[in-house]
Amino acid sequence: MKTLKDARVGETVTVARLNGAGPVKRRIMDMGITKGVQVYVRKVAPLGDPMELNLRGYELSVRKADAEMIEVV
């Protein structure tokens, strides 16, 4: 199982599944990260947190803890 946290800079991945429950999952979905969406990993901060992503035509920063809940292919 590969998660968004494992994706490398410059890689484009597709969201396969969202793990987690309740408000955390809802927040991730509200940010536009839903099943089938393509996500481009633009850059990662020097200490690894947060990750900067491009999806649905906008930029988004996500913490590694949240990225771990997003399964990708």
BELRA-V313694 format. One record per residue. N is the residue number from 1. RES is the residue in three letters. PHI is phi in whole degrees, -180 to 180 (none if undefined). PSI is psi in whole degrees, -180 to 180 (999 if undefined). D_CENTER is the distance of its C-alpha to the mean C-alpha in Angstrom with 2 decimals. Layout:
n=N res=RES phi=PHI psi=PSI d_center=D_CENTER
n=N res=RES phi=PHI psi=PSI d_center=D_CENTER
This chain:
n=1 res=MET phi=none psi=117 d_center=14.22
n=2 res=LYS phi=-98 psi=135 d_center=11.40
n=3 res=THR phi=-110 psi=168 d_center=8.05
n=4 res=LEU phi=-60 psi=-30 d_center=4.88
n=5 res=LYS phi=-61 psi=-31 d_center=7.17
n=6 res=ASP phi=-83 psi=-12 d_center=9.86
n=7 res=ALA phi=-68 psi=143 d_center=8.88
n=8 res=ARG phi=-92 psi=161 d_center=11.49
n=9 res=VAL phi=-62 psi=134 d_center=12.12
n=10 res=GLY phi=90 psi=-4 d_center=13.38
n=11 res=GLU phi=-93 psi=143 d_center=11.76
n=12 res=THR phi=-110 psi=125 d_center=10.64
n=13 res=VAL phi=-125 psi=162 d_center=9.05
n=14 res=THR phi=-114 psi=133 d_center=9.43
n=15 res=VAL phi=-70 psi=126 d_center=7.86
n=16 res=ALA phi=-101 psi=-36 d_center=10.88
n=17 res=ARG phi=-164 psi=149 d_center=10.78
n=18 res=LEU phi=-109 psi=128 d_center=9.68
n=19 res=ASN phi=-99 psi=176 d_center=11.64
n=20 res=GLY phi=95 psi=174 d_center=13.25
n=21 res=ALA phi=-148 psi=165 d_center=15.87
n=22 res=GLY phi=63 psi=-140 d_center=17.45
n=23 res=PRO phi=-62 psi=-32 d_center=16.37
n=24 res=VAL phi=-67 psi=-48 d_center=13.04
n=25 res=LYS phi=-63 psi=-41 d_center=11.92
n=26 res=ARG phi=-61 psi=-42 d_center=13.71
n=27 res=ARG phi=-64 psi=-42 d_center=12.03
n=28 res=ILE phi=-62 psi=-44 d_center=8.47
n=29 res=MET phi=-66 psi=-37 d_center=10.43
n=30 res=ASP phi=-65 psi=-26 d_center=12.41
n=31 res=MET phi=-78 psi=-4 d_center=9.74
n=32 res=GLY phi=99 psi=3 d_center=9.74
n=33 res=ILE phi=-90 psi=99 d_center=6.84
n=34 res=THR phi=-130 psi=168 d_center=9.55
n=35 res=LYS phi=-57 psi=134 d_center=11.03
n=36 res=GLY phi=91 psi=-9 d_center=12.02
n=37 res=VAL phi=-78 psi=137 d_center=9.90
n=38 res=GLN phi=-87 psi=135 d_center=9.61
n=39 res=VAL phi=-124 psi=127 d_center=6.91
n=40 res=TYR phi=-102 psi=125 d_center=8.87
n=41 res=VAL phi=-85 psi=107 d_center=8.24
n=42 res=ARG phi=-80 psi=-50 d_center=11.13
n=43 res=LYS phi=-163 psi=165 d_center=11.96
n=44 res=VAL phi=-127 psi=137 d_center=11.70
n=45 res=ALA phi=-59 psi=154 d_center=14.30
n=46 res=PRO phi=-51 psi=-37 d_center=17.50
n=47 res=LEU phi=-93 psi=8 d_center=17.14
n=48 res=GLY phi=92 psi=-4 d_center=13.54
n=49 res=ASP phi=-142 psi=124 d_center=12.18
n=50 res=PRO phi=-92 psi=-179 d_center=10.38
n=51 res=MET phi=-105 psi=143 d_center=8.07
n=52 res=GLU phi=-106 psi=125 d_center=8.83
n=53 res=LEU phi=-120 psi=154 d_center=7.05
n=54 res=ASN phi=-117 psi=127 d_center=9.35
n=55 res=LEU phi=-156 psi=148 d_center=9.18
n=56 res=ARG phi=51 psi=30 d_center=12.25
n=57 res=GLY phi=83 psi=11 d_center=14.35
n=58 res=TYR phi=-141 psi=167 d_center=12.98
n=59 res=GLU phi=-99 psi=146 d_center=11.22
n=60 res=LEU phi=-145 psi=137 d_center=8.79
n=61 res=SER phi=-106 psi=132 d_center=8.61
n=62 res=VAL phi=-130 psi=137 d_center=6.50
n=63 res=ARG phi=-72 psi=152 d_center=8.61
n=64 res=LYS phi=-60 psi=-37 d_center=8.53
n=65 res=ALA phi=-60 psi=-39 d_center=10.01
n=66 res=ASP phi=-75 psi=-38 d_center=7.34
n=67 res=ALA phi=-63 psi=-29 d_center=4.71
n=68 res=GLU phi=-67 psi=-22 d_center=7.95
n=69 res=MET phi=-87 psi=-4 d_center=8.30
n=70 res=ILE phi=-107 psi=109 d_center=5.96
n=71 res=GLU phi=-82 psi=136 d_center=8.45
n=72 res=VAL phi=-130 psi=162 d_center=8.44
n=73 res=VAL phi=-128 psi=999 d_center=11.70
